[in-house]
């Protein structure tokens, strides 16, 4: 009986130590990537998050077993899918706009009362310049919810 308790305490202590080491190493890696390699902050944070997530998932698998681990991964995947849904929709709308080309760079359009010349059509956003030279950023998914009028040249 005491052997089982000591094995459990040993597993918990090893897991906590592993997590602490991971946090220290990823923090140092973040500083190294940002300061010495001059990597963008977004990339540095992504690397930090990815390594930490992998170690946390390994610790959970070690402590609770494969069945709990599989359930956790399924739940996290569903949560991430719902959280990223607007971005995924925007990405596909951007790809559709670039392949179907309802308007092109240099076209003048009217969208929801705003008139502007298309400067760039990206995967997530379309950039317009209005008559007063102000830059207007419109998410691509908005074009599928409203009417776009092409102004003849």
C-alpha positions as CSV (number, residue, x, y, z in Angstrom):
1,X,0.0,0.0,0.0
2,X,2.8,2.4,0.9
3,X,4.6,1.5,-2.3
4,X,1.7,2.8,-4.3
5,X,1.5,6.0,-2.4
6,X,5.2,6.7,-2.7
7,X,5.0,5.9,-6.5
8,X,2.2,8.4,-6.8
9,X,4.1,11.1,-4.8
10,X,7.2,10.4,-6.8
11,X,5.2,10.8,-10.1
12,X,3.7,14.1,-8.9
13,X,7.1,15.5,-7.8
14,X,8.8,14.5,-11.1
15,X,5.9,16.1,-13.0
16,X,6.2,19.4,-11.0
17,X,9.9,19.4,-11.5
18,X,9.6,18.8,-15.2
19,X,7.0,21.7,-15.5
20,X,9.3,24.1,-13.5
21,X,12.3,23.2,-15.7
22,X,10.1,23.7,-18.8
23,X,9.0,27.2,-17.7
24,X,12.5,28.3,-17.0
25,X,13.9,26.9,-20.2
26,X,11.1,28.3,-22.4
27,X,11.5,31.8,-20.8
28,X,15.2,31.7,-21.5
29,X,14.5,30.5,-25.1
30,X,12.0,33.3,-25.6
31,X,14.6,35.9,-24.5
32,X,17.3,34.3,-26.7
33,X,15.1,34.2,-29.8
34,X,13.9,37.8,-29.3
35,X,17.1,39.4,-28.3
36,X,19.9,37.5,-30.1
37,X,18.2,36.1,-33.1
38,X,15.9,39.1,-33.5
39,X,12.9,36.8,-34.2
40,X,9.5,38.4,-34.2
41,X,7.8,38.5,-30.8
42,X,4.8,36.5,-32.2
43,X,7.1,33.7,-33.3
44,X,9.0,33.7,-30.0
45,X,5.7,33.5,-28.1
46,X,4.5,30.7,-30.4
47,X,7.6,28.6,-29.8
48,X,7.3,29.2,-26.1
49,X,3.6,28.2,-26.1
50,X,4.2,25.2,-28.3
51,X,7.0,23.7,-26.1
52,X,5.1,24.4,-22.9
53,X,1.9,22.8,-24.3
54,X,3.7,19.7,-25.4
55,X,5.3,19.2,-21.9
56,X,2.0,19.9,-20.1
57,X,0.3,17.3,-22.3
58,X,3.0,14.8,-21.6
59,X,2.8,15.4,-17.9
60,X,-1.0,14.9,-18.0
61,X,-0.6,11.7,-19.9
62,X,2.0,10.5,-17.4
63,X,-0.2,11.3,-14.4
64,X,-3.6,10.3,-15.5
65,X,-3.1,7.8,-18.3
66,X,-3.8,7.5,-22.0
67,X,-7.6,7.5,-21.8
68,X,-7.8,10.8,-19.9
69,X,-5.2,12.2,-22.3
70,X,-7.2,11.2,-25.3
71,X,-10.3,12.8,-23.9
72,X,-8.4,16.0,-23.0
73,X,-7.0,16.3,-26.5
74,X,-10.5,15.8,-28.0
75,X,-11.9,18.5,-25.8
76,X,-9.0,20.9,-26.5
77,X,-9.4,20.3,-30.2
78,X,-13.1,21.2,-30.1
79,X,-12.4,24.3,-28.1
80,X,-9.6,25.4,-30.5
81,X,-11.9,24.7,-33.5
82,X,-14.6,26.9,-32.1
83,X,-12.2,29.7,-31.1
84,X,-10.6,29.7,-34.5
85,X,-13.8,29.5,-36.5
86,X,-14.0,33.2,-37.5
87,X,-10.4,33.1,-38.7
88,X,-10.8,30.0,-40.7
89,X,-14.0,31.4,-42.3
90,X,-12.1,34.6,-43.1
91,X,-9.2,32.6,-44.6
92,X,-11.5,30.6,-46.9
93,X,-13.4,33.8,-47.8
94,X,-10.1,35.4,-48.8
95,X,-9.1,32.4,-50.9
96,X,-12.5,32.5,-52.6
97,X,-12.2,36.2,-53.3
98,X,-8.7,35.8,-54.8
99,X,-9.8,32.9,-57.0
100,X,-13.2,34.3,-58.1
101,X,-12.0,37.9,-58.3
102,X,-15.3,39.8,-57.8
103,X,-13.1,42.9,-58.0
104,X,-9.4,43.5,-58.4
105,X,-6.7,45.8,-57.2
106,X,-7.3,49.3,-58.6
107,X,-11.1,48.8,-58.8
108,X,-13.3,51.4,-57.2
109,X,-16.0,49.8,-55.1
110,X,-18.8,50.9,-52.8
111,X,-19.4,48.7,-49.7
112,X,-21.8,49.5,-46.9
113,X,-21.8,53.2,-47.8
114,X,-18.0,53.4,-48.1
115,X,-16.4,54.2,-51.5
116,X,-12.8,53.4,-52.0
117,X,-10.2,52.1,-54.4
118,X,-8.9,48.6,-53.7
119,X,-5.2,48.6,-52.8
120,X,-4.7,45.0,-51.7
121,X,-6.7,41.8,-51.4
122,X,-5.2,39.7,-48.7
123,X,-6.2,36.3,-47.2
124,X,-8.0,37.9,-44.3
125,X,-8.5,41.6,-45.2
126,X,-9.1,43.8,-48.2
127,X,-7.5,47.3,-48.0
128,X,-9.2,50.3,-49.6
129,X,-8.1,53.9,-50.0
130,X,-11.0,56.4,-49.9
131,X,-11.2,59.8,-51.7
132,X,-9.7,61.5,-48.7
133,X,-6.7,59.2,-48.8
134,X,-7.7,57.3,-45.6
135,X,-6.9,53.6,-45.5
136,X,-9.9,51.4,-44.9
137,X,-9.5,47.8,-43.7
138,X,-12.5,45.4,-44.4
139,X,-12.5,41.8,-43.2
140,X,-13.1,39.5,-46.3
141,X,-15.9,37.7,-44.6
142,X,-17.9,41.0,-44.6
143,X,-18.0,40.9,-48.4
144,X,-20.1,37.8,-48.3
145,X,-22.6,39.4,-45.9
146,X,-23.2,42.6,-47.8
147,X,-23.5,44.0,-51.3
148,X,-20.5,45.3,-53.2
149,X,-21.0,47.8,-56.0
150,X,-18.3,48.2,-58.7
151,X,-17.9,51.8,-59.8
152,X,-17.2,52.1,-63.5
153,X,-13.9,53.8,-64.4
